[in-house]
């Protein structure tokens, strides 16, 4: 899997720079980035205090949000299309070559569940003097790959608690890199009036709520009939109109299926939103209902009332949200909840849960919606 990286190194020459360069690599998904992004500023400040040039390598999905929030840091980002990086050999080769040519002194990979063929491959291609990442956690690497993991990273941070919320893990890693002792960071998103023209183009009227019925991961699906039942309850009880959102590549079919089965007024925006317009929509919505997707994490960060459907994978790490996120609620299968009432069972769900998303009932989701509308401002 590193053959292209080998060729990129073999046929490239490192550039010369007046300043030593530091690469910070974060190419995972939108939700992961939302739970990490406040950690970037202290890391950039730390390396700039050492007279280092910092370059951010990121997933192009978060480009617009990054430029809006982090533009003031005045970094030169490199954007990577993960789909092309995975499927287009020439595209992959060119980016691995770019990594090597930059002649980074230090490479930072803050992703806990890093991928061997993505961020690890980029780290390897950099051929930096110092590579800093998480210590192996046991959920990604086979036995013969442990030695490779130790070879690739010169410094590793050991996770304190495998079931702690992802924000806490990200702060731990940031402190490890910066030799700091920061306890709290503000992970909230500010409601944005970005003027994305979504409201004008689609003639969207308020009040509305958002349904995000799809997922890029086919294992994270909740029966479309369940979404229709929940949306019908909200429409008939509160007179809010549903807006359906999703990505064109992975969610088109489920969004169309919802549209065909929902019997009341609605708007289908599948494939018609980008990150900024989705943030604007979520900031103005009365409610967001979604499986484990970036939409749920956007709504949580905005403090928009939201209900997420989960099966228990990585319990505690990405959900449920801490108690200070009073508008964010997570629903799990009842059998799963019965198991985790015994804390001794928690380690079983650090990475994987055998339960299905469809094991979550519509009654559970509706109960959380009632609670949010009746008790939370």
C-alpha positions as CSV (number, residue, x, y, z in Angstrom):
1,X,0.0,0.0,0.0
2,X,3.0,2.2,0.4
3,X,4.5,1.4,-3.1
4,X,3.3,4.7,-4.6
5,X,4.8,6.5,-1.6
6,X,8.1,4.8,-2.3
7,X,8.0,5.9,-5.9
8,X,7.1,9.5,-4.9
9,X,10.1,9.6,-2.6
10,X,12.4,7.9,-5.2
11,X,11.6,10.4,-8.0
12,X,11.3,13.6,-6.0
13,X,13.7,16.1,-4.4
14,X,13.1,17.9,-1.1
15,X,12.8,21.6,-1.3
16,X,14.9,24.0,0.8
17,X,13.3,26.5,3.2
18,X,14.6,29.2,5.5
19,X,12.2,28.0,8.2
20,X,11.7,24.5,9.4
21,X,8.2,23.2,8.4
22,X,5.6,21.5,10.5
23,X,2.7,19.6,8.9
24,X,-0.6,19.1,10.8
25,X,-2.6,16.3,9.0
26,X,-6.4,16.0,9.6
27,X,-8.1,14.3,6.6
28,X,-10.9,12.4,8.4
29,X,-14.6,13.3,8.3
30,X,-16.5,16.5,9.1
31,X,-17.8,15.3,12.4
32,X,-14.3,14.4,13.5
33,X,-13.0,17.8,12.5
34,X,-15.8,19.6,14.4
35,X,-14.7,17.8,17.6
36,X,-11.1,18.8,17.1
37,X,-10.9,22.2,15.4
38,X,-10.3,24.4,18.5
39,X,-7.1,22.4,19.2
40,X,-5.5,23.7,16.0
41,X,-5.0,27.3,17.2
42,X,-2.8,26.4,20.3
43,X,-0.8,24.0,18.2
44,X,-0.2,26.6,15.5
45,X,0.7,29.2,18.1
46,X,3.2,26.8,19.8
47,X,5.1,26.0,16.6
48,X,5.1,29.6,15.4
49,X,6.6,30.6,18.8
50,X,9.5,28.2,17.8
51,X,9.8,30.0,14.5
52,X,8.4,27.1,12.5
53,X,6.2,27.4,9.4
54,X,3.0,25.5,9.8
55,X,1.1,23.8,6.9
56,X,-2.3,22.2,7.4
57,X,-3.2,19.2,5.3
58,X,-7.0,18.7,5.4
59,X,-10.0,17.0,3.8
60,X,-11.4,19.3,1.1
61,X,-14.9,18.6,2.6
62,X,-14.1,21.0,5.5
63,X,-12.3,23.6,3.3
64,X,-15.1,26.3,3.5
65,X,-15.5,26.0,7.2
66,X,-11.7,26.1,7.7
67,X,-11.3,29.2,5.7
68,X,-14.1,30.9,7.5
69,X,-12.9,30.1,11.0
70,X,-9.2,29.6,10.6
71,X,-8.3,32.1,7.9
72,X,-6.8,34.5,10.4
73,X,-4.1,31.9,11.3
74,X,-2.5,32.7,7.9
75,X,-1.4,29.1,7.1
76,X,-1.0,27.6,3.6
77,X,-3.3,24.6,3.6
78,X,-3.1,21.6,1.3
79,X,-6.5,20.1,0.5
80,X,-7.0,16.4,-0.3
81,X,-10.0,14.8,-1.9
82,X,-10.2,11.5,0.0
83,X,-12.2,9.7,-2.7
84,X,-9.7,10.6,-5.4
85,X,-6.8,9.9,-3.1
86,X,-8.2,6.4,-2.6
87,X,-9.3,5.6,-6.2
88,X,-7.1,7.7,-8.5
89,X,-3.5,6.5,-8.5
90,X,-2.1,9.5,-10.3
91,X,-3.9,11.9,-7.9
92,X,-2.5,9.9,-4.9
93,X,1.0,9.8,-6.4
94,X,1.1,13.6,-6.9
95,X,0.0,14.3,-3.3
96,X,2.5,11.9,-1.8
97,X,5.1,13.5,-3.9
98,X,4.0,17.0,-2.6
99,X,4.3,15.8,0.9
100,X,7.9,14.6,0.4
101,X,9.0,17.7,-1.5
102,X,7.9,20.0,1.3
103,X,10.7,18.7,3.4
104,X,8.8,18.8,6.7
105,X,10.9,18.6,9.9
106,X,7.9,17.6,12.0
107,X,4.6,15.9,11.1
108,X,1.6,15.9,13.5
109,X,-1.2,13.4,13.1
110,X,-3.8,14.1,15.7
111,X,-6.4,11.5,14.4
112,X,-7.0,8.8,17.0
113,X,-8.5,6.2,14.6
114,X,-6.0,6.9,11.8
115,X,-6.1,5.0,8.6
116,X,-3.0,3.2,7.2
117,X,-3.9,4.0,3.6
118,X,-4.7,7.7,4.2
119,X,-3.1,9.8,7.0
120,X,-0.4,7.2,7.8
121,X,0.5,7.0,4.2
122,X,0.9,10.8,4.1
123,X,3.0,10.7,7.3
124,X,5.3,8.1,5.7
125,X,5.7,10.0,2.5
126,X,6.8,13.2,4.3
127,X,10.0,11.4,5.6
128,X,10.1,13.9,8.5
129,X,12.6,13.8,11.3
130,X,9.8,13.8,13.9
131,X,6.4,12.1,13.5
132,X,4.0,12.6,16.4
133,X,0.7,10.6,16.7
134,X,-1.4,8.5,19.0
135,X,0.0,5.3,20.4
136,X,-1.6,2.1,18.9
137,X,-5.0,1.5,20.5
138,X,-5.6,-2.0,19.3
139,X,-8.6,-1.4,17.1
140,X,-6.8,-0.7,13.8
141,X,-3.6,-2.7,13.5
142,X,-2.9,-6.4,13.1
143,X,0.0,-8.0,15.0
144,X,2.5,-7.7,12.1
145,X,1.6,-4.0,11.7
146,X,2.5,-3.0,15.3
147,X,6.2,-2.9,14.5
148,X,5.4,-0.6,11.5
149,X,3.3,1.6,13.8
150,X,6.3,2.0,16.1
151,X,8.7,2.6,13.3
152,X,6.5,5.3,11.7
153,X,6.0,7.5,14.7
154,X,8.9,8.9,16.8
155,X,6.7,10.2,19.6
156,X,3.3,8.7,20.6
157,X,0.6,9.9,23.0
158,X,-1.1,7.1,25.1
159,X,-4.8,7.5,25.4
160,X,-5.9,8.0,29.0
161,X,-9.4,6.7,28.7
162,X,-10.7,4.8,25.7
163,X,-14.4,5.7,26.4
164,X,-13.9,9.4,27.0
165,X,-15.5,11.9,24.8
166,X,-13.5,12.7,21.6
167,X,-13.1,16.4,22.6
168,X,-11.2,15.4,25.8
169,X,-9.0,13.0,23.8
170,X,-8.2,15.8,21.4
171,X,-7.3,18.2,24.2
172,X,-5.1,15.5,25.7
173,X,-3.2,15.1,22.4
174,X,-2.9,18.9,21.9
175,X,-1.4,19.2,25.4
176,X,1.1,16.4,24.6
177,X,2.3,18.1,21.5
178,X,2.4,21.6,23.0
179,X,3.7,20.7,26.4
180,X,0.7,22.6,27.8
181,X,-1.9,22.0,30.4
182,X,-5.1,23.4,28.8
183,X,-8.3,22.0,30.4
184,X,-11.1,23.5,28.4
185,X,-11.7,24.7,24.9
186,X,-14.8,26.2,23.3
187,X,-16.0,23.7,20.7
188,X,-19.3,25.5,20.0
189,X,-20.1,26.8,16.5
190,X,-21.4,30.3,16.3
191,X,-24.7,30.6,14.5
192,X,-23.8,32.0,11.1
193,X,-25.8,34.2,8.7
194,X,-23.5,33.2,5.9
195,X,-25.9,34.4,3.1
196,X,-25.5,31.1,1.2
197,X,-28.7,32.0,-0.8
198,X,-30.2,28.6,0.0
199,X,-33.3,30.3,1.5
200,X,-33.8,32.6,-1.4
201,X,-33.2,29.9,-4.1
202,X,-35.5,27.3,-2.5
203,X,-38.1,29.7,-1.0
204,X,-37.7,28.1,2.4
205,X,-40.2,29.2,5.0
206,X,-39.7,29.0,8.7
207,X,-40.3,27.2,11.0
208,X,-38.7,24.0,9.8
209,X,-36.8,21.0,11.0
210,X,-34.1,18.9,9.3
211,X,-34.1,15.2,8.6
212,X,-30.8,13.6,7.5
213,X,-31.9,10.1,6.6
214,X,-28.7,8.8,4.9
215,X,-25.1,8.1,5.7
216,X,-21.9,7.5,3.8
217,X,-21.6,4.2,5.8
218,X,-24.3,1.7,4.8
219,X,-24.1,0.2,8.3
220,X,-25.3,3.4,9.8
221,X,-28.9,3.3,8.4
222,X,-32.2,3.7,10.1
223,X,-35.3,2.4,8.3
224,X,-36.7,5.1,6.1
225,X,-40.2,4.3,7.4
226,X,-39.0,5.2,10.9
227,X,-37.9,8.7,9.6
228,X,-41.3,9.1,7.9
229,X,-43.1,8.2,11.1
230,X,-41.0,10.7,13.2
231,X,-41.3,13.5,10.6
232,X,-45.1,13.0,10.4
233,X,-45.3,13.3,14.2
234,X,-43.3,16.5,14.2
235,X,-45.3,18.0,11.3
236,X,-48.7,17.1,12.8
237,X,-47.8,18.0,16.4
238,X,-45.8,21.2,16.0
239,X,-46.6,22.3,12.4
240,X,-42.9,22.4,11.4
241,X,-42.1,21.5,7.8
242,X,-39.3,19.0,7.1
243,X,-36.3,19.7,5.0
244,X,-34.4,16.6,3.8
245,X,-30.6,16.9,3.5
246,X,-27.9,14.6,2.4
247,X,-25.1,14.1,-0.1
248,X,-25.9,13.3,-3.7
249,X,-23.5,10.3,-4.0
250,X,-24.6,8.3,-0.9
251,X,-28.0,9.6,0.1
252,X,-30.0,10.3,-3.1
253,X,-32.0,7.1,-3.0
254,X,-33.0,7.3,0.6
255,X,-34.0,10.9,0.3
256,X,-36.1,10.2,-2.7
257,X,-37.7,7.2,-0.8
258,X,-38.5,9.6,2.0
259,X,-40.0,12.1,-0.4
260,X,-42.2,9.5,-2.0
261,X,-43.6,8.2,1.3
262,X,-44.1,11.5,3.3
263,X,-47.6,12.7,2.7
264,X,-47.2,16.4,3.7
265,X,-45.4,19.5,2.4
266,X,-41.6,19.1,2.5
267,X,-38.4,20.3,0.7
268,X,-35.7,17.9,-0.6
269,X,-32.3,19.5,-0.5
270,X,-30.3,16.3,-1.1
271,X,-27.1,17.2,-3.0
272,X,-27.9,21.0,-2.9
273,X,-26.1,22.0,0.2
274,X,-22.4,22.5,1.1
275,X,-20.9,22.6,4.6
276,X,-21.6,26.3,5.1
277,X,-25.2,26.2,3.8
278,X,-25.8,23.1,6.0
279,X,-24.5,25.0,9.0
280,X,-26.8,27.9,8.2
281,X,-29.8,25.6,7.9
282,X,-29.0,23.8,11.1
283,X,-28.6,27.1,12.9
284,X,-32.1,28.2,11.9
285,X,-33.8,24.8,12.3
286,X,-36.1,24.0,15.2
287,X,-34.7,20.4,15.3
288,X,-32.3,18.1,13.5
289,X,-32.9,14.3,13.4
290,X,-30.0,12.2,12.0
291,X,-28.1,9.0,12.4
292,X,-24.4,9.3,13.3
293,X,-23.4,11.8,10.6
294,X,-21.7,15.2,10.5
295,X,-25.2,16.8,10.6
296,X,-25.7,15.6,14.2
297,X,-22.4,17.0,15.2
298,X,-23.0,20.3,13.5
299,X,-26.3,20.7,15.3
300,X,-24.8,19.8,18.6
301,X,-22.0,22.4,18.1
302,X,-24.6,25.0,17.2
303,X,-26.7,24.0,20.3
304,X,-29.6,23.4,17.9
305,X,-32.0,20.8,19.4
306,X,-31.0,17.5,17.8
307,X,-31.7,13.8,18.2
308,X,-29.1,11.3,17.0
309,X,-29.7,7.6,16.3
310,X,-26.8,5.3,17.3
311,X,-26.2,1.6,17.6
312,X,-23.5,1.8,20.3
313,X,-20.3,1.7,18.3
314,X,-17.5,3.7,20.0
315,X,-19.9,4.4,22.9
316,X,-18.8,7.4,24.9
317,X,-16.3,8.6,22.3
318,X,-18.7,10.4,19.8
319,X,-21.9,10.2,21.8
320,X,-23.7,10.8,24.0
321,X,-22.5,14.4,24.3
322,X,-21.5,15.8,27.6
323,X,-24.2,17.2,29.9
324,X,-23.4,20.8,29.0
325,X,-24.8,20.1,25.6
326,X,-28.4,20.2,26.8
327,X,-29.9,20.3,23.3
328,X,-28.2,17.2,22.1
329,X,-29.8,13.8,22.7
330,X,-28.7,10.3,21.6
331,X,-30.9,7.3,21.2
332,X,-29.6,3.7,21.5
333,X,-31.2,0.2,21.3
334,X,-32.9,-0.7,24.6
335,X,-31.0,-3.9,24.8
336,X,-27.7,-2.0,24.5
337,X,-28.8,0.4,27.2
338,X,-29.5,-2.5,29.5
339,X,-26.0,-3.9,28.9
340,X,-24.2,-0.6,29.6
341,X,-26.0,-0.1,32.9
342,X,-23.4,-2.5,34.1
343,X,-20.2,-0.4,33.8
344,X,-18.2,-3.7,33.5
345,X,-19.7,-4.0,30.0
346,X,-18.5,-0.7,28.7
347,X,-15.1,-2.0,27.3
348,X,-17.1,-4.3,25.0
349,X,-18.4,-1.2,23.1
350,X,-15.1,0.8,22.8
351,X,-15.0,0.0,19.1
352,X,-17.9,-2.1,18.0
353,X,-21.5,-2.9,18.9
354,X,-23.4,-5.9,17.6
355,X,-26.7,-4.0,17.7
356,X,-28.4,-2.5,14.7
357,X,-29.6,1.1,14.1
358,X,-33.0,-0.3,13.4
359,X,-33.1,-1.6,17.0
360,X,-33.8,2.0,18.0
361,X,-37.6,2.5,18.0
362,X,-39.5,5.5,16.8
363,X,-41.1,5.8,20.2
364,X,-37.6,6.4,21.7
365,X,-36.8,9.1,19.2
366,X,-40.2,10.8,19.6
367,X,-39.8,10.8,23.4
368,X,-36.5,12.6,23.1
369,X,-38.1,15.2,20.7
370,X,-40.9,15.8,23.2
371,X,-38.4,16.3,26.0
372,X,-36.4,18.8,24.0
373,X,-39.4,20.9,22.9
374,X,-41.0,20.7,26.4
375,X,-37.9,21.3,28.6
376,X,-35.1,22.9,26.6
377,X,-34.9,26.4,25.4
